[in-house]
């Protein structure tokens, strides 16, 4: 069950990784339309019309977020032929919404639903007016479709029915399932919508306390992989605001940029999107503390390990590469990290900081600072000042705890610390007579990792299933005793390894999709 939940949570990150690029384009268009910066950005001018076209195009992902999740989840959840699973999920999602649209069109009066475009709780999907189930509907349809796909995609039919083998069969099986799901949704979703609207009010009324608890839970659950279920319904679902806080911010960013009212008044929901503060300012302090407490002879190697991991956290908001360097060695430090991150976010919120700050500096810059800087620069100066103050706090607190309790963070033990490079790989191959024949092969770093990881996992015969999230390989093996120790994987480029019986996670970094794909190719 844990494996299933973790895989499902990780799958939600597949579409999320697309948002930063779209957000950068949107932020740039808002800046280009700012008359304070560009006096020729006059309403009705050819310049404004052309930039406006790009602005509308940059909204494509955010305006179609449920569809994006319906298509993105099968990529990570399908055990085979993921492309075909995506096609089946797409058809199921449309079928589900067409069923709902047909049902409420015929029985709207009996159901008490005002079936007219523009009504709260309704939206258009694929050309039909349907209930706005947000990402909940897309996740449900994608989950059921992938479940059917994994069970019946390879089902062999009689020769006369072979035309229905594979994806057509999955679509046929899902058709009545979508009807049942649509009927249940029509009956239960309107009351749920009313409850969610009440919940939104309660959450917003929680103020700074709610911000602290949300941020703390999001951080502390990272080792379990369940943090996706904390931020997902808030950022991309209807829990705090209709359509999710990300979509709400993007949709109103021009309005916020042109207003000089406090950000916490314009967008109070943004307090729940300040989790990036711990990623940018907190991880910087953590990295400096780990480096400062490393043995002198290990500092150069530790720096090589930390620089890339810290830049990844600061720029993109992907923190696993640095957090997993100490999360299992010293869990106490991770608890302190969660507390400090929640406290920093709360203090910033109390000082008026709000916005789309859930990832890294790239999003800070293009979705906040640049487009809104003209009217809100004072708030952002305060934000940076508080953030840098917490970087110093992080540094001294982590340094004190590491030294006080003699925690074996990277560089403090006698274990060999290294990053895996091509020259290292070729050298290790030459030193190992068993792999002498591989010396003549030229592999890039991704291929090297894939080969080494396969060997360390006991060979392809020992692997039952393999998938990935943003930075981790998630693997199930038949025989855990055949799997190498953590040091082996670290010597071949992994940041850390999490062992749980037949399940394990190899923390690789942002190249994990390429490594997984290469492993799949090698296994075939």
C-alpha positions in Angstrom: 0.0 0.0 0.0 2.9 2.4 0.8 4.5 1.7 -2.5 1.2 2.4 -4.3 0.6 5.6 -2.5 4.2 6.8 -3.1 4.0 5.9 -6.8 0.7 7.8 -7.1 2.1 10.9 -5.3 5.2 10.8 -7.5 3.1 10.6 -10.6 1.5 13.9 -9.8 4.8 15.5 -10.2 5.0 14.6 -13.9 2.7 17.4 -15.1 3.8 19.8 -12.3 7.3 19.9 -13.9 5.8 21.6 -16.9 4.5 24.6 -15.0 7.8 26.5 -14.4 8.5 26.9 -18.2 5.0 28.2 -18.8 5.2 30.4 -15.8 8.4 32.0 -17.1 6.7 32.9 -20.4 3.7 34.3 -18.6 5.8 36.4 -16.3 7.7 37.8 -19.2 4.6 38.8 -21.0 3.2 40.6 -17.9 6.5 42.5 -17.6 6.4 43.4 -21.3 2.9 44.8 -20.9 3.9 47.0 -17.9 3.6 50.7 -19.1 5.9 51.8 -16.3 8.7 49.8 -17.9 7.6 50.1 -21.5 5.9 53.5 -22.2 4.9 52.2 -25.7 2.8 49.4 -24.1 -0.4 51.4 -24.9 -3.8 49.7 -24.9 -4.9 49.0 -28.4 -1.4 49.3 -29.9 0.0 46.6 -32.2 2.7 45.9 -29.6 0.2 45.2 -26.9 -1.9 43.0 -29.3 1.1 40.9 -30.2 2.4 40.4 -26.7 -1.2 39.7 -25.6 -1.2 36.7 -28.1 1.8 35.3 -26.4 0.2 35.9 -23.0 -2.9 33.9 -23.9 -0.7 31.1 -25.3 1.3 31.0 -22.1 -2.0 30.2 -20.2 -2.6 26.9 -22.1 -1.2 24.6 -19.3 -2.9 26.5 -16.4 -6.3 26.7 -18.2 -6.2 23.0 -18.9 -4.8 21.7 -15.7 -7.2 18.8 -15.1 -6.6 17.5 -18.6 -2.9 17.8 -18.0 -3.1 15.5 -14.9 -5.3 13.1 -16.8 -2.6 12.7 -19.4 0.4 13.0 -17.1 -0.4 10.4 -14.4 -0.4 7.3 -16.7 3.2 8.2 -17.8 4.4 7.3 -14.3 1.7 4.8 -13.3 1.6 2.5 -16.3 3.8 -0.6 -15.9 4.0 -1.0 -19.7 3.2 0.8 -22.9 2.7 4.1 -21.1 2.0 6.0 -24.3 -1.0 3.8 -25.0 -2.1 4.2 -21.4 -2.1 8.0 -21.9 -4.3 7.6 -25.0 -6.8 5.4 -23.1 -6.8 7.9 -20.1 -7.5 10.8 -22.5 -10.5 9.0 -23.9 -11.8 7.9 -20.5 -11.5 11.5 -19.2 -13.6 12.8 -22.1 -16.1 10.0 -21.8 -16.5 10.7 -18.1 -17.2 14.4 -18.7 -19.5 13.7 -21.7 -21.6 11.3 -19.5 -21.8 14.0 -16.8 -22.8 16.6 -19.3 -25.5 14.4 -20.8 -26.9 13.4 -17.4 -27.2 17.0 -16.0 -28.5 18.2 -19.3 -31.5 15.8 -19.1 -32.0 15.8 -15.3 -30.7 19.2 -14.2 -34.0 20.2 -12.6 -34.3 17.0 -10.5 -30.6 17.4 -9.5 -31.0 21.0 -8.6 -28.2 22.1 -11.0 -28.5 25.3 -13.0 -27.1 23.9 -16.3 -26.0 27.1 -18.0 -22.5 28.2 -19.1 -20.9 30.5 -16.6 -22.5 29.0 -13.5 -20.4 28.3 -10.5 -19.4 24.6 -10.3 -19.6 24.0 -14.1 -16.9 24.1 -16.7 -16.4 23.1 -20.3 -14.3 20.1 -21.2 -13.8 18.9 -24.7 -16.7 21.1 -25.9 -19.3 19.9 -23.4 -20.5 21.7 -20.3 -19.9 19.4 -17.3 -19.4 19.5 -13.5 -16.1 21.2 -12.5 -14.4 18.3 -10.7 -11.0 20.0 -11.1 -8.1 17.6 -10.8 -10.1 15.2 -8.7 -12.1 14.0 -11.7 -9.0 13.7 -13.9 -7.1 11.8 -11.2 -10.0 9.4 -10.7 -10.4 8.6 -14.4 -6.7 8.3 -15.0 -6.3 6.0 -11.9 -9.1 3.7 -13.0 -7.9 3.6 -16.6 -4.3 2.8 -15.7 -5.5 0.1 -13.3 -7.4 -1.5 -16.2 -4.5 -1.0 -18.5 -2.0 -2.7 -16.2 -4.4 -5.7 -15.8 -5.7 -6.2 -19.3 -3.4 -4.6 -21.8 -1.7 -8.0 -22.6 -5.0 -10.0 -22.5 -5.1 -12.4 -25.5 -8.3 -12.6 -27.4 -9.5 -15.1 -30.0 -8.2 -14.6 -33.5 -11.5 -13.1 -34.7 -11.4 -10.5 -32.0 -7.7 -9.5 -32.2 -8.6 -6.1 -33.5 -9.7 -5.2 -30.0 -6.5 -6.3 -28.3 -4.6 -3.7 -26.3 -5.9 -0.1 -26.0 -9.2 -0.7 -27.8 -10.0 -3.3 -25.2 -9.1 -1.0 -22.3 -11.4 1.7 -23.8 -14.2 -0.8 -24.1 -13.8 -1.9 -20.5 -13.5 1.7 -19.2 -16.7 2.9 -21.0 -19.2 1.4 -18.5 -16.8 2.2 -15.7 -16.9 5.9 -16.7 -20.7 5.8 -16.8 -20.8 4.4 -13.2 -18.3 7.0 -12.1 -20.2 9.8 -13.8 -23.5 8.8 -12.1 -21.8 8.7 -8.7 -20.1 12.0 -9.4 -23.3 13.7 -10.3 -24.9 12.6 -7.1 -22.1 13.3 -4.6 -20.0 16.1 -6.2 -22.4 19.1 -5.7 -22.6 18.5 -1.9 -18.8 18.1 -1.9 -18.4 21.4 -3.8 -20.5 23.1 -1.1 -18.3 21.5 1.6 -15.2 22.6 -0.2 -16.4 26.2 -0.3 -17.0 26.1 3.4 -13.5 24.6 3.9 -11.9 27.4 1.9 -13.3 29.9 4.3 -12.1 27.9 7.3 -8.6 27.6 5.8 -8.3 31.2 5.0 -9.5 32.2 8.4 -6.7 30.1 9.9 -4.2 32.8 9.0 -0.6 32.5 10.1 -1.3 29.3 12.1 -2.6 27.6 9.0 0.4 28.7 7.0 2.8 27.3 9.6 1.0 23.9 9.9 0.7 23.5 6.1 4.4 24.3 5.5 5.5 22.1 8.3 3.5 19.1 7.0 4.6 19.6 3.5 8.3 19.4 4.5 8.1 16.7 7.2 6.3 14.3 4.9 9.0 14.4 2.2 10.7 11.1 3.4 7.4 9.3 3.0 6.6 10.7 -0.4 3.2 11.7 0.9 3.9 15.5 0.7 2.4 15.5 -2.8 -1.0 14.9 -1.1 -0.5 17.9 1.1 0.2 20.5 -1.6 -1.5 18.9 -4.6 -5.2 19.5 -3.6 -4.3 23.1 -2.6 -2.1 24.1 -5.5 -3.9 22.3 -8.3 -7.3 21.4 -6.7 -10.2 23.2 -5.2 -9.4 23.0 -1.5 -8.4 26.6 -1.0 -9.6 28.3 -4.2 -11.5 27.2 -7.2 -9.1 25.7 -9.8 -6.2 25.7 -7.3 -4.0 28.4 -6.0 -1.5 28.1 -8.9 -4.2 28.7 -11.5 -5.8 31.5 -9.5 -2.5 33.4 -9.2 -1.6 32.9 -12.9 -5.1 34.1 -13.9 -4.9 37.2 -11.8 -1.3 38.1 -12.1 -1.8 41.1 -14.3 -4.4 42.4 -11.9 -2.1 41.9 -8.9 0.8 43.6 -10.8 -1.3 46.8 -11.4 -2.5 47.1 -7.8 -0.6 48.6 -5.0 -2.7 46.9 -2.3 -0.8 44.5 0.1 -0.3 41.1 -1.5 -1.8 39.4 1.5 -5.0 41.3 0.9 -5.0 40.7 -2.9 -4.1 37.0 -2.5 -4.4 35.7 1.1 -4.3 32.1 -0.3 -0.7 32.8 -1.2 0.4 32.1 2.3 0.1 28.4 1.5 2.5 28.8 -1.4 5.5 30.0 0.6 7.1 26.6 0.9 9.8 27.6 -1.5 11.3 29.8 1.2 12.7 26.8 2.9 14.0 25.4 -0.4 15.8 28.6 -1.4 17.0 30.2 1.8 17.0 27.1 4.0 18.8 24.7 1.8 21.5 27.3 1.2 22.2 27.5 4.9 22.1 23.7 5.3 24.7 23.2 2.5 27.0 25.7 4.1 26.7 24.1 7.5 27.4 20.6 6.0 30.5 22.0 4.2 31.7 23.8 7.3 31.6 20.8 9.5 33.2 18.4 7.0 36.7 17.2 7.6 39.3 19.4 5.9 40.5 16.5 3.7 36.9 15.9 2.5 35.8 19.5 1.9 36.6 19.5 -1.8 34.6 16.4 -2.4 31.7 17.6 -0.2 31.7 20.8 -2.2 31.3 18.9 -5.4 28.4 17.0 -3.9 26.7 20.1 -2.5 27.1 22.7 -5.2 24.9 20.9 -7.8 22.4 19.8 -5.2 22.1 23.3 -3.7 21.7 25.0 -7.1 19.0 22.5 -8.0 17.1 23.4 -4.8 17.6 27.1 -5.1 16.8 27.5 -8.8 14.1 24.9 -9.3 12.8 24.1 -5.9 13.7 20.4 -6.2 15.2 19.7 -2.8 15.6 15.9 -2.6 19.2 15.9 -3.9 20.4 18.0 -0.9 17.8 16.8 1.7 18.6 13.1 1.1 22.2 13.7 1.9 21.3 13.9 5.6 17.6 13.0 5.9 18.3 9.3 7.0 21.7 9.9 8.6 20.3 12.5 10.9 16.5 12.7 11.1 16.7 15.3 13.8 18.1 17.7 11.3 15.2 17.2 9.0 12.7 17.9 11.8 14.6 21.1 12.6 14.5 21.9 8.8 10.7 21.5 8.7 10.3 23.7 11.8 12.5 26.5 10.5 11.0 26.4 7.1 7.4 26.7 8.5 8.5 29.5 10.8 10.2 31.4 8.0 7.2 31.1 5.8 4.9 32.3 8.6 7.0 35.3 9.4 7.1 36.3 5.8 3.3 36.0 5.6 2.9 38.2 8.6 5.1 40.8 6.9 2.8 40.8 3.8 4.5 38.3 1.5 2.2 36.3 -0.7 2.4 34.9 -4.2 3.5 31.9 -6.3 6.6 31.0 -4.2 6.3 27.2 -4.0 9.3 26.3 -6.2 12.7 28.1 -6.6 14.3 31.4 -7.7 13.3 30.9 -11.3 9.6 31.1 -10.4 10.3 33.7 -7.8 11.8 35.9 -10.5 9.5 35.4 -13.4 6.1 34.8 -11.6 6.6 37.3 -8.8 9.5 39.7 -8.6 9.7 40.9 -12.2 5.9 41.2 -13.1 4.9 42.7 -9.7 8.1 44.5 -8.7 6.9 48.0 -9.7 4.2 48.1 -7.1 5.4 45.5 -4.6 9.2 45.9 -4.5 9.2 46.9 -0.8 7.5 43.6 0.1 10.1 41.7 -1.9 13.0 43.5 -0.2 11.5 42.5 3.2 11.1 38.9 1.9 14.7 38.7 0.8 16.0 40.2 4.1 14.0 37.7 6.2 15.1 34.9 3.9 18.8 35.8 4.2 18.4 36.1 8.0 17.0 32.6 8.1 19.9 31.4 5.9 22.3 32.5 8.7 20.0 30.9 11.3 20.0 27.7 9.4 23.7 27.7 9.1 24.5 28.2 12.8 21.7 25.9 14.1 22.7 23.0 11.7 26.4 23.6 12.4 25.8 23.5 16.2 23.6 20.3 16.0 26.0 18.5 13.7 29.0 19.2 16.0 27.2 18.8 19.3 25.7 15.4 18.5 28.6 14.4 16.2 26.1 13.7 13.3 27.7 11.9 10.4 26.7 14.2 7.6 28.7 14.0 4.3 32.4 14.6 4.9 32.4 13.8 8.6 32.9 10.1 8.4 35.9 8.1 7.0 33.7 6.8 4.2 34.7 7.7 0.8 32.7 10.6 -0.7 32.7 11.2 -4.4 30.7 12.2 -7.3 30.7 9.7 -10.2 32.3 11.0 -13.4 33.1 9.4 -16.7 36.8 9.1 -15.9 35.9 7.6 -12.5 33.7 5.1 -14.2 36.3 4.1 -16.7 39.0 3.8 -14.0 36.8 1.6 -11.8 36.1 -0.6 -14.8 39.8 -1.0 -15.5 40.4 -1.9 -11.9 37.7 -4.6 -12.0 38.8 -7.6 -14.1 35.2 -8.8 -14.3 34.3 -5.7 -16.3 37.4 -5.5 -18.3 35.6 -6.0 -21.6 33.5 -2.9 -20.9 36.6 -0.6 -20.9 36.4 -0.3 -24.7 32.8 0.9 -24.6 32.2 4.7 -24.6 29.1 5.5 -22.5 27.8 8.8 -21.4 27.1 9.5 -17.7 23.4 8.5 -17.9 24.2 5.2 -19.5 27.0 4.6 -17.0 24.6 5.1 -14.1 21.9 2.9 -15.7 24.4 0.0 -16.2 25.8 0.4 -12.7 22.4 0.6 -11.1 21.1 -2.4 -12.9 24.1 -4.4 -11.7 23.7 -3.1 -8.2 20.1 -4.1 -8.1 21.0 -7.7 -8.9 20.4 -7.6 -12.6 17.3 -7.1 -14.7 15.9 -10.5 -13.6 15.7 -9.2 -10.0 13.6 -6.1 -10.9 9.8 -6.4 -10.7 8.9 -2.8 -11.4 10.7 0.5 -11.9 9.3 4.0 -12.1 10.5 7.5 -11.0 9.4 10.9 -9.6 11.2 14.2 -10.1 14.5 13.0 -8.5 14.1 9.4 -7.4 14.1 5.9 -9.0 11.4 3.8 -7.3 12.1 0.1 -7.6 10.6 -3.2 -6.5 12.9 -6.2 -6.5 12.3 -9.9 -6.0 15.3 -10.6 -3.7 16.5 -7.7 -1.6 19.6 -9.7 -0.6 21.0 -9.3 -4.2 20.9 -5.5 -3.9 24.2 -3.7 -3.1 24.7 -1.4 -0.2 24.3 2.4 -0.3 28.0 3.0 -0.8 27.9 1.2 -4.1 25.2 3.3 -5.6 26.7 6.5 -4.2 30.0 5.6 -5.9 28.1 5.4 -9.2 26.4 8.8 -8.9 23.5 8.3 -6.6 22.9 10.8 -3.7 21.4 8.2 -1.3 19.3 5.1 -1.2 16.2 4.3 0.8 15.7 0.5 1.6 12.3 -0.8 2.7 12.1 -4.6 2.1 11.5 -5.3 -1.5 11.1 -1.6 -2.3 13.8 0.9 -2.5 14.4 4.4 -3.8 17.6 5.6 -5.5 17.9 9.4 -5.2 19.5 10.4 -8.5 18.7 14.0 -9.2 17.0 15.8 -12.1 18.5 13.3 -14.7 16.3 10.5 -13.2 13.9 10.3 -16.2 16.8 9.7 -18.6 18.4 7.2 -16.2 15.1 5.3 -15.9 14.6 5.3 -19.7 18.1 4.0 -20.3 17.6 1.3 -17.7 14.3 0.3 -19.4 16.1 0.1 -22.7 18.9 -2.0 -21.2 16.4 -4.3 -19.6 14.7 -5.0 -22.9 
